[in-house]
């Protein structure tokens, strides 16, 4: 549970920086993010923590990294991009696309028509639901403590008189 909360904080903070800083939205940053996330996922598997819910809190960051890496030119690319981004909100996807900085000499700038096409598709896909742009990193997951019943019955317990708990 602690690992899940910690990875949520890391993932949320990283996604917020990605959304707020234009210099972080590039193909090379997407590669770097995906590599780092894969290292975290591998560590979770090695430690046997894949059922802890930690992988699910990393999913928005995984999708953001993939969004930075995919081709962003044709209508088919727009459809693939919309099917890829199921956890990110439409506002987050559009913000990342608008802030995307192409690699000099290797990529073209994302066209406004491509961004508007993606935005329309996402509005249809999500039905115009309003959602937050930034991740609320102060969110706390509830602590789940497993209950293991005692094999002893209360009437079988003997409380020593020296404890002065006769009222029990």
C-alpha positions as CSV (number, residue, x, y, z in Angstrom):
1,X,0.0,0.0,0.0
2,X,2.9,2.3,0.7
3,X,4.5,1.5,-2.6
4,X,1.2,2.2,-4.4
5,X,0.9,5.6,-2.7
6,X,4.5,6.5,-3.4
7,X,4.3,5.6,-7.1
8,X,1.0,7.5,-7.3
9,X,2.8,10.6,-6.0
10,X,5.8,10.1,-8.4
11,X,3.5,9.4,-11.4
12,X,1.2,12.4,-10.6
13,X,4.0,14.8,-10.1
14,X,5.8,13.7,-13.3
15,X,2.6,14.0,-15.3
16,X,1.9,17.4,-13.9
17,X,5.4,18.6,-14.9
18,X,4.8,17.1,-18.3
19,X,1.6,19.1,-18.6
20,X,3.0,22.3,-17.3
21,X,6.5,22.5,-18.9
22,X,6.6,22.7,-22.7
23,X,10.3,21.7,-22.8
24,X,9.4,18.2,-21.4
25,X,7.0,17.3,-24.2
26,X,9.3,15.7,-26.8
27,X,9.9,12.3,-28.4
28,X,13.2,11.8,-26.5
29,X,11.6,12.6,-23.2
30,X,8.9,10.0,-24.0
31,X,11.6,7.4,-24.6
32,X,13.3,8.3,-21.3
33,X,10.0,8.2,-19.4
34,X,9.0,4.8,-20.9
35,X,12.4,3.3,-20.0
36,X,12.2,4.6,-16.4
37,X,8.7,3.3,-16.0
38,X,9.7,-0.1,-17.4
39,X,12.4,-0.3,-14.8
40,X,9.8,0.4,-12.1
41,X,7.4,-2.2,-13.5
42,X,10.2,-4.8,-13.6
43,X,11.1,-4.0,-10.0
44,X,7.5,-4.5,-9.0
45,X,7.4,-7.9,-10.7
46,X,10.7,-9.0,-9.0
47,X,9.4,-7.9,-5.6
48,X,6.0,-9.6,-6.2
49,X,4.1,-6.3,-5.9
50,X,2.2,-6.4,-9.3
51,X,-1.1,-7.1,-7.4
52,X,-0.6,-4.0,-5.1
53,X,-2.3,-1.6,-7.5
54,X,1.0,0.2,-8.2
55,X,0.9,-0.7,-11.9
56,X,-2.5,0.9,-12.3
57,X,-1.3,4.2,-10.8
58,X,1.6,4.3,-13.3
59,X,-0.8,3.8,-16.3
60,X,-1.4,7.6,-17.0
61,X,2.3,8.2,-17.2
62,X,2.8,5.1,-19.5
63,X,0.1,6.5,-21.8
64,X,1.7,10.0,-21.7
65,X,5.1,8.5,-22.6
66,X,3.5,6.5,-25.5
67,X,1.6,9.7,-26.7
68,X,5.0,11.4,-27.0
69,X,6.3,8.6,-29.1
70,X,3.5,7.8,-31.6
71,X,3.3,9.3,-35.0
72,X,1.1,12.3,-35.1
73,X,0.3,13.2,-38.7
74,X,-2.7,11.4,-40.4
75,X,-6.3,10.7,-39.4
76,X,-5.4,7.0,-38.8
77,X,-2.8,8.3,-36.3
78,X,-5.5,10.3,-34.6
79,X,-7.7,7.3,-34.2
80,X,-4.8,5.2,-32.9
81,X,-3.9,7.9,-30.5
82,X,-7.4,8.1,-29.2
83,X,-7.6,4.4,-28.7
84,X,-4.3,4.5,-26.9
85,X,-5.2,7.2,-24.4
86,X,-7.9,5.6,-22.3
87,X,-6.8,6.8,-18.8
88,X,-5.6,10.3,-19.7
89,X,-8.4,12.9,-19.8
90,X,-9.1,14.6,-23.2
91,X,-7.7,17.9,-21.7
92,X,-4.5,16.2,-20.8
93,X,-4.0,14.7,-24.3
94,X,-4.7,17.9,-26.0
95,X,-2.4,19.9,-23.7
96,X,0.4,17.4,-24.4
97,X,-0.2,17.6,-28.1
98,X,-0.2,21.4,-28.1
99,X,3.0,21.5,-26.0
100,X,4.8,18.9,-28.0
101,X,8.2,20.1,-29.3
102,X,9.3,18.2,-32.4
103,X,12.9,17.0,-32.7
104,X,14.8,19.6,-34.9
105,X,15.1,18.4,-38.4
106,X,13.5,15.0,-37.8
107,X,9.9,15.8,-37.1
108,X,7.3,18.3,-38.3
109,X,5.3,20.4,-35.9
110,X,1.9,18.9,-35.1
111,X,-0.7,20.5,-37.3
112,X,-3.7,22.4,-35.6
113,X,-6.1,20.3,-37.7
114,X,-4.6,17.1,-36.3
115,X,-5.0,18.4,-32.7
116,X,-8.6,19.5,-33.4
117,X,-9.4,16.1,-35.0
118,X,-8.0,14.3,-31.9
119,X,-10.0,16.7,-29.6
120,X,-13.3,16.0,-31.5
121,X,-12.7,12.2,-31.3
122,X,-11.9,12.4,-27.6
123,X,-15.1,14.4,-26.9
124,X,-17.1,11.8,-28.7
125,X,-15.3,9.0,-26.9
126,X,-15.7,10.5,-23.5
127,X,-19.1,12.2,-24.0
128,X,-18.0,15.7,-23.0
129,X,-17.2,14.7,-19.4
130,X,-15.4,17.4,-17.5
131,X,-12.2,16.4,-15.8
132,X,-9.2,17.9,-14.2
133,X,-6.1,18.8,-16.2
134,X,-3.6,18.3,-13.4
135,X,-3.4,15.3,-11.1
136,X,-4.3,15.9,-7.5
137,X,-1.1,14.5,-5.9
138,X,-2.5,15.1,-2.4
139,X,-5.0,12.2,-2.9
140,X,-4.5,9.5,-0.3
141,X,-5.6,5.9,-1.0
142,X,-7.4,4.2,1.9
143,X,-5.4,1.9,4.1
144,X,-6.7,-1.7,4.0
145,X,-5.7,-3.7,7.1
146,X,-6.6,-7.4,6.7
147,X,-8.7,-8.9,9.5
148,X,-7.6,-12.2,10.8
149,X,-10.0,-13.6,13.4
150,X,-8.4,-15.1,16.5
151,X,-8.9,-18.9,17.0
152,X,-9.6,-18.1,20.7
153,X,-13.1,-17.3,21.9
154,X,-13.5,-14.4,24.3
155,X,-15.0,-16.6,27.0
156,X,-11.8,-18.7,26.9
157,X,-9.5,-15.8,27.7
158,X,-8.1,-15.5,31.2
159,X,-7.0,-12.0,32.1
160,X,-4.6,-11.9,35.1
161,X,-5.8,-10.0,38.2
162,X,-2.5,-8.1,38.3
163,X,-3.6,-6.1,35.3
164,X,-6.6,-4.6,37.1
165,X,-8.9,-5.2,34.2
166,X,-11.7,-6.9,36.1
167,X,-14.3,-4.6,34.3
168,X,-13.6,-6.5,31.1
